[in-house]
Amino acid sequence: MTARAPDLIGRNFTAAAPNTKYIGDLTACPPKAETFCYLTTVVDLASRRLAGWAIADQMRADLVTGALNDLLSP
């Protein structure tokens, strides 16, 4: 069994100001063809706006870092 990641936000999905707290998600999108695609998103909890995203045909670490890099790009 793998170790569970700690809940760093304590299930508190609010933020007092933009750009202070983010959440992320990785979703497998069912295809019409034979392969899945994977979508990773980063959401700003204060504004509830999409802050970064990435999509790929394989679930790898660079999919997550791609969404974070999208968040950091101007």
N, C-alpha and C positions, 0 to 999 in steps of 0.2 A: 504494500500500500504506500502511495506517495504522500509526502508531508503536505498538509494543507497550508496555503498561504495565509498570513495573518490579515485580519480585517483592520486595515490602517485608518479607515474613516469611521469605525465603530457604528456602521449602519446609519450614519447621519448623512443623508443625501441633500444637505443644504450647504450654502456658502454665502458669506456676508458680502463678498465682492467678487467681480469677475477676475479670472486668472489666478485664483487662489486654491481651487480644489477641482480636480478632474476625475472622471471615471472612464473606464474603457470596457469594450465588449468585443468578443471575437465570435462571429456567426458563420456557420456553414450554410451556403445558399444552395438549395437543391436545384440541380440542372435539368435542362430539357435533354441534354446530351448525356454522355456516360460519366463525365467528371464533375466534381464539385468545384465551386469557387468559394473563397473565404474572404469575408469582409471584417476588417477591424476598424472600430470607431473610438474616438476620444471626445467626450462631452464635457463642457464647462458647467459645473453644477450651479453657479450663480445665474447665468443667463439661459441655461438649458439649450445652448446652441452647440451644433457640431463644430468642434475645434480642429479635428484632424481625422483623416481616414486613409485606408489603404486596402487594396484588393489584390488577390493573387490566386493562382491555381493550386498552391500547396500551402499547408499550415506550417510555417517556420518562424523562427524568431525575427527574421527581417521583415515579416509582415507587420508585427507589432511595432518594431522600431520605425518602420515606414510611416505608420499613423502618428507616432510621436514626432518624427521629423516634419511631417506635414503641419503639425501643431506649432512647431518652432519656426517654420519658414515664414518670411514676411508676406 
